[in-house]
Amino acid sequence: MRPPAPRPPADTVADPVLVLGAGPVGQTAALLLARRGVPVRIVDTRPERDAVGSKAICQQRDVLDVWDWLGAGTIAEEGLTWDTARTFYRDRELFSVRLPDPGASPLPPFVNISQSRTEQVLDHLLDEAGVRTLWDHRVTGITQDDDGVDVECATPDGPVRLRGSHALACLGAHGGVVREALGLGFEGTSFDDRFLICDIRADLPGWERERRFYFDPEWNPGRQVLIHPCPDSVFRIDWQVPADFDLDAERDTGRLDARIRQIIGERPYEIVWNSVYRFHTRVVDRMRSGRVLLAGDCAHLVAPFGARGLNSGVQDAENAAWKLAYVRAGWAGEELLESYHTERHAAALENAEITSATMRFLVPHGPEEHDRRLSVLDRALTDPSAHPHVDSGRLAEPFWYTDSALTTPCPERPFGGRPPRGRAPDPCPGVILPDAPAALPGSERPGRLRPLLREGFTLLLGPAPQGEDPGALLDRVRAIAEHACPAPITTLHLSDVDTTGALTRALDPAPGQVWIVRPDAHIAAVVPGTDTAALHTALRTALGLAPDRADPGTRPPRTTTTR
């Protein structure tokens, strides 16, 4: 299925959404807005794109899914696919984790690919979409009023003021100016230990599809080493090193070569890139301040173990983009933007909690934490019940909006809490819908369900109750949905699109049941199709609207699809 072309802006004279920062989070947000017909402009501090180092390399399936819908499927195709996470203690393997796939998605669970290549692919799509990036524009100030946002920039040609309807700040390390202008705090902690990151090109047979994590190996005693495979025979190695680590001295004395040799032996290798980082855990007070939304590292910083940085930032971008587009189209009020803060701030706090626990295990604070770590690792050598307590980083996963004001709980399908490492939660309101092969309306070629979901709200109908005509049920559900929801609606019989039965098995829908899915593929509600009030209220709730029954003929025109 070809990705949708960027839609012409609904109002060509309207102020654009200003995306501050041209990293992958800002690029993704801009592309998602353009696909939905929103005029957008990007500004970035740098004079041009700087393709240096691997940086954020590990991209999770649901992020690949967003990029695939935008036309960047090559990221998944070029990325090195891995599906196993191995954990070692000294010279022994403790356990391995295979990654889950509840809906039989054709996309890999994770791929490793350099951030610079990801940015290159997204830049090409931005050019095709006609989205302009203003390089060498350093944000120096931001103000807002009831109608829009003004962003002040310093440029080589002097100060520039840009006007937008809203701003999405994706400035990463340069985001302090926005937070300060909005009066937002950015509290958190920094870790004393540093991490040496080195990309090497080498032939390491058997390591191509695995992430390897080593606790206390003899070649980095008392600390950790993480190894990730990347395309073109490149391996990313992260060593935990002391706070006073000197990379220049390490190179000059030959100790860097010795470090690498301790892992790969006498095989030939080439250093592609290296650097030293100090990691932080910080979360902004609010991710929405009026017409300004904060996303990615501008809003939250976490340690990289578990790959929750860029992946969470892209999920910020998707959440923000559909809500900004719906507010600008008049399908929802500004209240919908407040749900961006509540949903993504909760996600940021969870990521901070998870990664902070990992860092406390990796870098114990005090004798008690140190003794506990040693006890867990020693027990894990012989006792599998200790394996869940060995924390090398819980891998990135979508956040579950089960407590969101946009989510309607279903008593028959409650959220069971955070599942064990390596497992996905059972589908229920708030959880992202599993992907699966699907027969898409208007297409003779096989495809996936997820791309269809991003066109608007999707209603998936289970089997009709006994004695009920399926067509009549579909018509009734569609009529209720169109009355309740001014945004685009797609209504589908699950049996008509689920070509393999994988999604039906995952959802196990009751007769007459309707699964309401948001444009970001999260399940908003599971309600009986025969309950008009419940269906109406759930749809209005998912848009942040009060459940009124105004004449639908007064609303903006919609797009509907039936099957």
C-alpha positions as CSV (number, residue, x, y, z in Angstrom):
1,M,0.0,0.0,0.0
2,R,1.5,3.3,-1.0
3,P,1.7,6.0,1.7
4,P,-0.7,8.8,1.4
5,A,0.5,12.0,-0.3
6,P,0.7,15.1,1.7
7,R,-2.7,16.8,1.6
8,P,-3.0,20.4,0.5
9,P,-3.4,22.6,3.5
10,A,-7.1,23.2,4.3
11,D,-6.4,27.0,4.5
12,T,-3.3,28.1,2.6
13,V,-3.3,31.5,4.3
14,A,-3.4,30.1,7.8
15,D,-0.3,30.3,10.0
16,P,1.7,27.1,10.0
17,V,2.5,24.9,13.0
18,L,6.2,25.7,13.9
19,V,8.3,22.7,14.6
20,L,11.4,23.7,16.5
21,G,14.2,21.2,15.9
22,A,15.0,19.1,12.8
23,G,16.0,15.9,14.6
24,P,14.0,12.7,14.0
25,V,11.2,13.7,16.4
26,G,10.7,17.1,14.7
27,Q,11.0,15.5,11.3
28,T,8.4,12.9,12.2
29,A,6.0,15.5,13.6
30,A,6.3,17.7,10.6
31,L,5.6,14.8,8.2
32,L,2.6,13.7,10.2
33,L,1.2,17.2,10.2
34,A,1.8,17.6,6.4
35,R,0.0,14.2,5.7
36,R,-3.0,15.6,7.5
37,G,-3.1,18.8,5.5
38,V,-1.5,21.1,8.1
39,P,0.9,23.8,6.9
40,V,4.2,23.3,8.8
41,R,7.6,24.9,9.0
42,I,10.7,23.6,10.7
43,V,13.6,25.7,12.2
44,D,16.9,24.3,13.4
45,T,19.9,25.8,15.2
46,R,22.5,24.1,13.0
47,P,23.8,25.6,9.8
48,E,23.1,22.3,8.0
49,R,22.5,18.6,8.6
50,D,25.4,17.0,10.6
51,A,25.5,13.3,9.9
52,V,27.9,12.3,12.7
53,G,27.9,9.0,14.6
54,S,25.3,6.3,15.3
55,K,23.6,8.2,18.2
56,A,20.0,6.8,18.7
57,I,20.2,3.5,16.8
58,C,17.5,1.2,18.1
59,Q,14.0,1.7,16.7
60,Q,11.0,-0.2,18.0
61,R,8.3,-1.8,15.8
62,D,5.6,0.7,16.5
63,V,7.9,3.6,15.6
64,L,8.9,1.8,12.4
65,D,5.2,1.5,11.7
66,V,4.8,5.3,11.9
67,W,7.7,5.9,9.6
68,D,6.4,3.2,7.2
69,W,3.0,5.0,6.9
70,L,4.9,8.2,6.1
71,G,6.8,6.4,3.2
72,A,10.0,5.7,5.2
73,G,9.7,1.9,5.1
74,T,13.3,1.8,3.9
75,I,14.3,2.4,7.6
76,A,13.0,-1.0,8.6
77,E,14.3,-2.6,5.4
78,E,17.8,-1.2,5.7
79,G,18.0,-1.5,9.5
80,L,19.6,-4.6,11.0
81,T,16.8,-6.7,12.5
82,W,17.3,-8.3,15.9
83,D,14.9,-10.2,18.0
84,T,16.8,-11.6,20.9
85,A,18.3,-9.8,24.0
86,R,21.0,-11.8,25.8
87,T,22.2,-11.0,29.3
88,F,25.5,-12.2,30.7
89,Y,27.1,-12.1,34.2
90,R,30.9,-12.3,34.0
91,D,31.6,-15.2,31.6
92,R,28.1,-16.9,31.8
93,E,24.8,-16.2,30.0
94,L,22.0,-15.7,32.5
95,F,19.0,-15.7,30.1
96,S,17.7,-14.4,26.8
97,V,14.5,-12.7,25.9
98,R,12.6,-13.1,22.6
99,L,10.5,-10.1,21.6
100,P,6.7,-10.3,21.5
101,D,4.4,-10.0,18.4
102,P,0.8,-10.5,19.5
103,G,-0.7,-9.5,16.1
104,A,1.7,-11.1,13.7
105,S,3.0,-7.8,12.3
106,P,5.2,-8.0,9.2
107,L,7.5,-5.4,10.7
108,P,10.4,-6.5,12.8
109,P,10.3,-6.0,16.6
110,F,13.4,-3.8,16.6
111,V,16.0,-2.7,14.0
112,N,19.3,-1.0,14.5
113,I,20.2,1.8,12.1
114,S,22.2,5.0,12.6
115,Q,20.3,8.1,13.5
116,S,22.0,9.9,10.7
117,R,20.6,7.5,8.1
118,T,17.1,7.9,9.6
119,E,17.4,11.6,9.3
120,Q,18.5,11.3,5.7
121,V,15.5,9.3,4.8
122,L,13.1,11.6,6.6
123,D,14.7,14.7,5.0
124,H,14.0,13.2,1.6
125,L,10.3,12.8,2.5
126,L,10.2,16.4,3.8
127,D,11.6,17.6,0.5
128,E,8.9,15.6,-1.4
129,A,6.2,17.1,0.9
130,G,7.4,20.6,0.3
131,V,8.1,21.2,4.0
132,R,10.8,23.8,4.4
133,T,13.5,23.6,7.0
134,L,15.0,27.0,8.0
135,W,18.6,26.1,9.0
136,D,20.8,28.4,11.1
137,H,17.8,29.7,13.0
138,R,18.6,29.6,16.7
139,V,15.5,30.0,18.9
140,T,16.0,32.9,21.3
141,G,12.5,33.5,22.6
142,I,8.9,32.4,22.3
143,T,5.7,34.2,23.2
144,Q,2.0,33.4,22.6
145,D,-1.4,35.0,22.6
146,D,-5.0,33.8,22.1
147,D,-4.5,33.3,18.3
148,G,-1.0,32.0,17.9
149,V,2.7,31.8,18.8
150,D,5.7,34.0,17.9
151,V,9.2,32.5,17.8
152,E,12.2,34.7,17.8
153,C,15.3,33.4,16.1
154,A,18.9,34.6,15.7
155,T,20.2,34.1,12.2
156,P,23.4,35.1,10.3
157,D,21.3,37.8,8.7
158,G,19.9,39.2,11.9
159,P,16.9,38.4,14.1
160,V,13.8,36.8,12.6
161,R,10.3,36.5,14.0
162,L,8.2,33.6,12.9
163,R,4.4,33.3,13.5
164,G,2.5,30.0,13.9
165,S,-0.8,28.8,15.1
166,H,1.0,26.5,17.5
167,A,4.6,25.4,18.2
168,L,6.0,22.0,18.8
169,A,9.4,22.2,20.6
170,C,11.7,19.3,19.6
171,L,15.0,21.1,20.4
172,G,16.6,18.4,22.4
173,A,19.7,19.7,24.2
174,H,18.9,23.2,23.0
175,G,15.4,23.2,24.6
176,G,16.3,25.3,27.7
177,V,15.3,28.6,26.0
178,V,11.8,27.3,25.4
179,R,11.3,25.8,28.8
180,E,12.6,29.0,30.5
181,A,10.4,31.3,28.4
182,L,7.4,29.2,29.4
183,G,8.5,29.1,33.1
184,L,8.8,25.3,33.1
185,G,11.1,23.3,35.4
186,F,13.2,20.4,34.2
187,E,14.1,18.5,37.4
188,G,15.9,15.3,37.7
189,T,19.3,13.6,38.3
190,S,22.6,13.1,36.6
191,F,24.8,10.1,36.9
192,D,28.5,10.4,37.8
193,D,29.6,7.4,35.7
194,R,30.1,8.0,32.0
195,F,29.7,5.7,29.0
196,L,32.2,5.3,26.2
197,I,30.4,4.6,22.9
198,C,32.4,3.2,20.0
199,D,31.2,2.1,16.6
200,I,33.4,-0.5,15.0
201,R,33.3,-2.4,11.8
202,A,34.2,-6.0,12.2
203,D,33.1,-9.5,11.3
204,L,31.6,-11.1,14.4
205,P,29.7,-14.3,13.2
206,G,26.6,-15.2,15.3
207,W,26.2,-11.7,16.8
208,E,24.3,-10.2,13.9
209,R,20.7,-10.6,15.3
210,E,21.4,-10.2,19.1
211,R,21.7,-7.4,21.6
212,R,24.3,-8.5,24.2
213,F,24.5,-7.1,27.7
214,Y,27.4,-8.0,30.0
215,F,27.4,-7.4,33.8
216,D,30.9,-7.3,35.4
217,P,32.8,-8.9,32.5
218,E,36.5,-9.6,33.2
219,W,37.3,-7.0,30.6
220,N,35.3,-4.2,32.4
221,P,35.3,-5.4,36.0
222,G,32.7,-3.9,38.3
223,R,30.9,-2.2,35.4
224,Q,28.8,-3.0,32.3
225,V,29.2,-3.4,28.5
226,L,26.4,-3.3,25.9
227,I,26.8,-4.5,22.3
228,H,24.4,-3.8,19.5
229,P,24.7,-5.0,15.9
230,C,24.2,-2.4,13.1
231,P,24.1,-2.5,9.3
232,D,27.2,-2.9,7.2
233,S,29.0,-5.1,9.8
234,V,29.1,-2.2,12.3
235,F,28.8,-3.0,16.0
236,R,28.0,-0.3,18.6
237,I,29.8,-1.0,22.0
238,D,28.9,0.9,25.1
239,W,31.3,0.7,28.1
240,Q,30.4,2.0,31.5
241,V,33.5,4.0,32.6
242,P,34.5,6.1,35.6
243,A,33.6,9.8,35.9
244,D,37.2,10.8,35.2
245,F,37.6,8.8,32.0
246,D,39.8,10.5,29.4
247,L,39.1,9.4,25.8
248,D,42.1,11.1,24.3
249,A,44.4,9.4,26.8
250,E,42.7,6.1,26.1
251,R,43.4,6.5,22.4
252,D,47.0,7.7,22.9
253,T,48.1,4.9,25.2
254,G,46.5,2.1,23.2
255,R,44.0,1.3,26.0
256,L,41.1,1.8,23.6
257,D,42.5,-0.8,21.2
258,A,43.0,-3.1,24.2
259,R,39.3,-2.6,25.3
260,I,38.1,-3.6,21.8
261,R,40.4,-6.6,21.6
262,Q,39.2,-7.9,24.9
263,I,35.7,-8.3,23.3
264,I,36.5,-9.3,19.6
265,G,39.9,-10.9,19.9
266,E,42.4,-10.6,17.2
267,R,39.9,-10.0,14.4
268,P,40.6,-7.0,12.2
269,Y,38.3,-4.0,12.9
270,E,37.9,-0.3,12.0
271,I,36.7,2.4,14.4
272,V,33.9,4.3,12.7
273,W,33.0,6.7,15.5
274,N,33.4,7.1,19.2
275,S,32.4,9.5,22.0
276,V,31.8,9.7,25.7
277,Y,28.4,10.6,27.3
278,R,27.1,11.3,30.7
279,F,23.4,10.3,31.2
280,H,20.6,12.2,32.9
281,T,17.0,11.6,33.9
282,R,14.9,14.7,33.7
283,V,11.2,15.4,33.0
284,V,9.7,18.8,32.3
285,D,6.9,20.1,34.6
286,R,4.4,20.2,31.7
287,M,4.5,19.1,28.1
288,R,1.9,21.6,27.1
289,S,1.8,25.3,27.8
290,G,-1.0,27.0,25.9
291,R,-0.3,26.7,22.2
292,V,3.2,25.3,22.8
293,L,3.8,21.5,23.1
294,L,7.2,20.0,24.1
295,A,8.4,16.7,22.7
296,G,11.4,14.3,22.8
297,D,14.5,15.2,24.7
298,C,13.2,18.8,25.0
299,A,10.6,17.4,27.4
300,H,12.4,14.3,28.9
301,L,15.8,12.8,29.2
302,V,16.4,9.2,30.1
303,A,19.4,6.8,30.1
304,P,19.6,4.8,26.8
305,F,19.3,1.3,28.3
306,G,16.1,0.0,26.9
307,A,16.1,2.4,23.9
308,R,13.4,4.6,25.3
309,G,14.7,8.0,24.1
310,L,14.0,8.4,20.4
311,N,11.3,5.8,20.4
312,S,9.3,7.7,23.1
313,G,10.0,11.0,21.2
314,V,8.4,9.7,18.0
315,Q,5.4,8.6,20.1
316,D,5.2,12.1,21.4
317,A,5.2,13.4,17.8
318,E,2.4,11.1,16.7
319,N,0.3,11.9,19.7
320,A,0.8,15.7,19.2
321,A,0.3,15.6,15.4
322,W,-3.1,14.1,15.2
323,K,-4.4,16.3,18.0
324,L,-3.0,19.5,16.5
325,A,-4.5,18.6,13.1
326,Y,-7.9,17.8,14.7
327,V,-8.0,21.0,16.7
328,R,-7.0,23.1,13.6
329,A,-9.7,21.4,11.6
330,G,-12.4,22.2,14.2
331,W,-13.1,18.6,15.0
332,A,-12.0,19.1,18.6
333,G,-11.4,21.9,21.0
334,E,-8.2,23.0,22.7
335,E,-9.0,20.6,25.5
336,L,-7.7,17.8,23.2
337,L,-4.3,19.4,23.4
338,E,-4.4,19.1,27.2
339,S,-4.7,15.4,26.8
340,Y,-1.3,15.5,25.0
341,H,0.3,16.6,28.2
342,T,-1.6,14.2,30.4
343,E,-0.9,11.2,28.2
344,R,2.7,11.9,27.2
345,H,3.8,13.3,30.5
346,A,2.6,10.0,32.1
347,A,4.6,8.2,29.5
348,A,7.7,10.3,30.3
349,L,7.4,9.7,34.0
350,E,7.1,5.9,33.4
351,N,10.2,5.9,31.2
352,A,12.0,7.9,33.9
353,E,11.0,5.4,36.5
354,I,12.0,2.4,34.4
355,T,15.3,3.8,33.3
356,S,16.2,5.1,36.7
357,A,15.6,1.7,38.2
358,T,18.0,0.3,35.5
359,M,20.6,2.9,36.3
360,R,20.4,2.2,40.1
361,F,21.1,-1.5,39.2
362,L,23.9,-0.6,36.9
363,V,25.4,2.1,39.1
364,P,24.3,1.3,42.7
365,H,24.0,4.1,45.2
366,G,25.5,3.0,48.5
367,P,26.4,-0.3,50.0
368,E,22.8,-1.6,50.3
369,E,22.0,-1.2,46.6
370,H,25.5,-2.7,45.7
371,D,24.9,-5.7,47.9
372,R,21.5,-6.3,46.5
373,R,22.8,-6.2,42.9
374,L,25.5,-8.7,43.7
375,S,23.0,-11.0,45.4
376,V,20.6,-10.9,42.5
377,L,23.3,-11.6,39.9
378,D,24.8,-14.4,41.9
379,R,21.4,-16.0,42.4
380,A,20.5,-15.6,38.8
381,L,23.4,-18.0,37.8
382,T,21.4,-20.9,39.2
383,D,17.9,-19.7,40.0
384,P,15.6,-18.7,37.1
385,S,13.2,-16.9,39.6
386,A,15.9,-14.3,40.0
387,H,16.0,-13.4,36.3
388,P,13.2,-10.8,36.4
389,H,15.2,-8.9,39.0
390,V,18.3,-8.6,36.7
391,D,17.8,-5.1,35.2
392,S,19.7,-4.5,32.0
393,G,17.0,-2.2,30.6
394,R,13.4,-3.0,29.9
395,L,13.1,-2.6,26.1
396,A,11.0,0.3,24.6
397,E,7.3,-0.3,24.2
398,P,4.3,1.9,23.5
399,F,2.8,3.6,26.5
400,W,-0.7,2.4,27.6
401,Y,-3.2,5.2,27.9
402,T,-5.4,3.2,30.2
403,D,-5.9,6.1,32.7
404,S,-6.4,8.8,30.0
405,A,-9.5,11.0,30.0
406,L,-9.9,10.0,26.4
407,T,-10.1,6.3,27.2
408,T,-13.4,4.6,28.1
409,P,-12.7,1.6,30.4
410,C,-14.3,-1.8,29.6
411,P,-15.1,-3.8,32.8
412,E,-14.9,-7.0,30.8
413,R,-11.5,-6.1,29.5
414,P,-9.5,-4.5,32.3
415,F,-5.9,-3.5,32.0
416,G,-3.8,-6.1,33.9
417,G,-0.9,-3.8,34.7
418,R,2.6,-3.7,33.3
419,P,3.3,-7.2,31.9
420,P,6.5,-9.1,32.5
421,R,9.6,-8.1,30.5
422,G,9.3,-9.4,26.9
423,R,5.5,-9.5,26.9
424,A,2.8,-7.2,25.6
425,P,-0.5,-6.5,27.5
426,D,-3.7,-8.1,26.3
427,P,-5.7,-5.8,24.0
428,C,-8.0,-3.5,26.0
429,P,-8.9,0.2,26.1
430,G,-5.8,2.3,26.3
431,V,-3.5,-0.3,24.8
432,I,-2.2,0.0,21.2
433,L,-4.0,-2.3,18.8
434,P,-1.8,-5.2,17.5
435,D,-0.9,-4.9,13.9
436,A,-1.8,-7.7,11.4
437,P,-2.0,-8.5,7.7
438,A,-5.3,-7.1,6.4
439,A,-7.4,-6.7,3.2
440,L,-7.8,-3.0,2.9
441,P,-10.8,-1.3,1.3
442,G,-10.2,-0.2,-2.3
443,S,-7.0,-2.2,-2.6
444,E,-6.5,-5.6,-4.3
445,R,-3.1,-6.0,-2.8
446,P,-2.5,-7.4,0.7
447,G,-1.5,-4.9,3.3
448,R,-1.5,-4.2,7.0
449,L,-4.2,-2.8,9.3
450,R,-2.2,-0.1,10.9
451,P,-1.9,2.3,7.9
452,L,-5.7,2.4,7.6
453,L,-6.1,3.4,11.2
454,R,-4.3,6.7,10.8
455,E,-6.9,8.0,8.4
456,G,-9.2,8.9,11.4
457,F,-11.1,7.0,14.0
458,T,-11.7,3.3,13.1
459,L,-14.5,1.2,14.3
460,L,-13.9,-2.6,14.1
461,L,-17.0,-4.7,14.5
462,G,-17.0,-8.2,15.9
463,P,-19.4,-10.9,14.7
464,A,-23.1,-9.9,14.5
465,P,-25.2,-11.2,17.4
466,Q,-27.3,-14.3,16.5
467,G,-30.2,-13.3,14.3
468,E,-28.7,-9.9,13.5
469,D,-28.0,-8.9,9.9
470,P,-24.3,-7.9,9.7
471,G,-25.0,-5.2,7.1
472,A,-27.7,-3.7,9.3
473,L,-25.4,-3.7,12.3
474,L,-22.7,-1.9,10.3
475,D,-25.1,0.7,9.0
476,R,-26.4,1.4,12.5
477,V,-23.0,1.7,14.0
478,R,-21.8,4.0,11.2
479,A,-24.8,6.3,11.6
480,I,-24.2,6.6,15.4
481,A,-20.5,7.2,14.8
482,E,-21.1,9.9,12.2
483,H,-23.6,11.6,14.6
484,A,-21.2,11.6,17.5
485,C,-17.8,12.3,15.8
486,P,-17.1,15.2,13.4
487,A,-13.7,13.7,12.4
488,P,-13.2,11.1,9.7
489,I,-14.7,7.7,10.5
490,T,-14.0,4.2,9.0
491,T,-16.3,1.3,10.0
492,L,-15.2,-2.3,9.2
493,H,-16.3,-5.8,9.9
494,L,-13.2,-7.4,11.5
495,S,-13.9,-10.6,9.6
496,D,-13.7,-8.8,6.2
497,V,-10.2,-7.4,6.8
498,D,-8.5,-9.9,9.0
499,T,-7.1,-12.2,6.3
500,T,-5.1,-14.5,8.6
501,G,-7.3,-14.5,11.8
502,A,-4.4,-13.2,13.8
503,L,-6.1,-10.0,14.9
504,T,-9.4,-11.8,15.7
505,R,-7.5,-14.2,17.9
506,A,-5.8,-11.4,19.7
507,L,-9.0,-9.4,20.2
508,D,-11.4,-12.2,20.7
509,P,-14.4,-9.9,20.1
510,A,-17.8,-10.7,21.6
511,P,-20.8,-10.7,19.2
512,G,-21.9,-7.2,18.4
513,Q,-18.8,-5.7,20.0
514,V,-17.2,-2.5,18.6
515,W,-13.6,-1.7,19.0
516,I,-13.0,2.1,18.7
517,V,-9.4,2.9,17.6
518,R,-7.8,6.3,17.6
519,P,-5.7,7.7,14.8
520,D,-2.5,6.7,16.7
521,A,-3.7,3.1,16.8
522,H,-4.5,3.1,20.5
523,I,-7.8,1.5,21.5
524,A,-10.2,4.2,22.8
525,A,-13.1,1.9,23.9
526,V,-14.7,-1.5,23.5
527,V,-18.5,-1.1,23.6
528,P,-21.6,-3.0,22.5
529,G,-22.7,-2.0,19.0
530,T,-26.3,-2.2,20.2
531,D,-25.8,0.4,22.9
532,T,-26.3,3.7,21.1
533,A,-25.5,5.9,24.2
534,A,-22.3,4.0,25.0
535,L,-21.0,4.2,21.5
536,H,-21.9,7.9,21.1
537,T,-20.3,8.8,24.5
538,A,-17.1,6.7,23.9
539,L,-16.5,8.5,20.6
540,R,-17.0,11.9,22.0
541,T,-14.8,11.1,25.0
542,A,-12.0,10.0,22.6
543,L,-12.1,13.5,21.1
544,G,-12.2,15.2,24.4
545,L,-15.7,16.4,23.7
546,A,-18.8,16.5,25.9
547,P,-21.4,13.8,24.8
548,D,-23.9,16.2,23.2
549,R,-26.4,15.3,20.5
550,A,-26.2,18.3,18.2
551,D,-27.4,18.1,14.7
552,P,-24.6,16.4,12.7
553,G,-25.6,18.3,9.6
554,T,-24.0,21.4,11.2
555,R,-20.6,19.8,11.4
556,P,-17.7,19.9,8.9
557,P,-17.8,17.3,6.2
558,R,-16.2,14.0,7.0
559,T,-14.6,11.0,5.3
560,T,-16.2,7.7,5.8
561,T,-15.3,4.2,4.7
562,T,-17.4,1.0,5.1
563,R,-16.8,-2.6,4.3
